[in-house]
Amino acid sequence: MTNKELLYVQDALGHEKFMKSCSTKTSSKLSDPTLSSYVGELTQKHQELYNKFFNLL
């Protein structure tokens, strides 16, 4: 993996970690159970994407 590719993967990992954190916080603050469940699914999706990027290393 080139240095440029490594930087891209590191950047993507940072973005996914941030998005997971934001969706986790948002899900816990929502009072609508349907919306909270949907945001919880987004949390899981961002964790899956993080894992996929991490496995590239």
C-alpha positions in Angstrom: 0.0 0.0 0.0 1.4 3.4 -1.0 1.7 6.2 1.5 -1.1 8.1 -0.2 -3.4 5.1 0.0 -2.5 4.7 3.7 -3.4 8.3 4.4 -6.7 7.8 2.6 -7.6 4.8 4.8 -6.6 6.6 8.0 -8.8 9.5 7.0 -11.7 7.2 6.2 -11.2 5.5 9.6 -11.4 8.9 11.3 -14.6 9.8 9.5 -16.3 6.6 10.3 -15.3 6.8 14.0 -16.7 10.3 14.1 -19.9 9.4 12.4 -20.4 6.4 14.7 -19.8 8.6 17.7 -22.3 11.2 16.5 -25.0 8.7 15.7 -24.6 7.0 19.0 -25.0 10.2 20.9 -28.0 11.3 18.7 -29.7 7.9 19.1 -29.6 8.2 22.9 -31.1 11.7 22.9 -34.1 11.0 20.6 -37.5 10.5 22.1 -39.1 9.0 19.0 -38.4 5.2 19.2 -38.7 4.7 15.5 -36.2 7.4 14.7 -33.9 6.3 17.5 -33.9 2.8 16.1 -33.1 4.1 12.6 -30.2 6.1 13.9 -29.1 3.0 15.9 -28.9 1.1 12.6 -26.8 3.9 11.2 -24.4 3.4 14.1 -24.1 -0.2 13.2 -23.5 0.6 9.6 -20.7 3.0 10.4 -19.1 0.4 12.7 -19.2 -2.1 9.8 -17.6 0.4 7.4 -15.0 1.2 10.0 -14.2 -2.5 10.3 -13.9 -2.9 6.5 -11.5 0.0 6.3 -9.5 -1.3 9.2 -9.2 -4.7 7.6 -7.4 -3.0 4.7 -4.5 -2.3 6.9 
